């Protein structure tokens, strides 16, 4: 079987799959785009204006079991947001903002440095501050 024949067979398989599941794929795509836009918008609007300044944050949850459970759920959600954001780099959607939100809620080492690199991008900062201004929230303050 030649490469062309394999490519044709693969193309027919993909087209068959799209015929069967195309509507479902479209619904999921639209729902994920709308969901990410809403979630990112609200997350950016309600972050503290001084979030990107260097300061130590302490957990307000005192029970260790509950704190660990919430931390695990938060990091699972963060990984999902980062994966969806990376997928959105290739498809329509707010990929950079979705990845930024995923990083913000995660507890990965080096996250503060990565957040600062992303938010210092002119397009990301102006988009985030535009969202904050629409919600009548103070603009982000960033260290230089």
N, C-alpha and C positions, 0 to 999 in steps of 0.2 A: 504494500500500500504506500503510495507516494505521499509527500507532504501536502500536495494540493488536495488529494482525496481525503486526507485526515482533516484538513482545514474545512473542506466542504461538509464532512460529517459533523464536525464540531459546530459549524454554523447552523446546520439544520437542527441539531440538538438544542442549541440556544434559542433558535426561533420557536421551536416546539414548546420549550419551557416558558418562553415569553407569552405565547398564545394561551397557555394554560394558566399561568400565574401573573400575567401582565397587569391586570386590574388590581390585584392584591398588592403587587409591587408598587404601583402608582399610589394607592391609598396610603401605604406605609411611608413612602417617600414624602408625600405632601404632609402627612401627620408629623413626621420627624422634623421637617423644615419649619412648620408652624410652631411645634412644641419647642424647638431650640430657639427660635426667635423670641417667643414669649418668655422662656426660662432665662435666656441670656439677658434680655432687656430688664427683667425684674431683678436679676442678680446684680447687674451693673448699677441699676438705679438705687438699690438699697444697701450696697457696700458702703462702709464709712468713707467719707471724703479723704481721710488721712490713712487709708488702708495701705498705701504704697510707701509710707514713711517707715523707717526702721524703728521698731519698738517691740518689746516682748509681750506676747499675749498669753494669758493664763486661762485654763479651762474653768468654766463656771459650774461644771458638773462635778460634784464631790464624790459620788459613788463610783468606785473603780470599775465594777462590772458594767454598769450602764455607760460609763465613759468609754470603755473598750468596745462595747457593742456599737455605740454611735460612731466611733472612730472607724470601725470596720465597714459599716454601712456607707459612711461618708466616702471612704476610699474606693469602695466598689462603684458608687455613683460617679466618682471622679474619673476612674478608669473608663467607664462607659462613655462619659462626656468627651474624654480625650479621643477615644476611638471614633465616636460619631463625628467629632470635629475634624479628624484626619480624613475621614470619608468625605466630609463636606468640602475639603480642599479640591476634590475631584468632581463633586456634584454641586448644584446650586445650594447655597446656604451660608450661614455665618460661621465658617470653619475656624477662623482665628479666634473669634470671641468665644466660641464653644470650647476650644482647647484651653483658652485663658481661664474660663470659669472652672473647667475640670482641674486645672493646676491650682487655682485659688482654693478650692475646697479639699484638695488632697493634703497628705502629710508626707510627701516625698522629700528626701534630702535635696538641698539645693533649689527648692521651689521659689524662694524669695528672689534669688538671683535671676531665675528664668522668668518669673513674673515681671521683674523690672525690665528685662530685655524686650519682652513682648509689649508692655505698655508704653515704653519709650518710643516705639515706632509711631511716627506721626499719624499715620492713618488709623491705627488702633486707638491711640489716645484721643484723637478728634472724634472718632465714632463713639467711644465710651462717654466722653464729655457731652456730646450731642444728645445721647440718650439721657444722661443725668439732667441736662438743661430742660429737656421735654417734661421731666418729672418734677421740675423746679427744685432740684437737689443741688448742693454746692459741687463745683467741679473738683476732680481729683487733684490732690496736691502730690507732687512727685519730687523726690530728692534728685539733685543733679550730680 
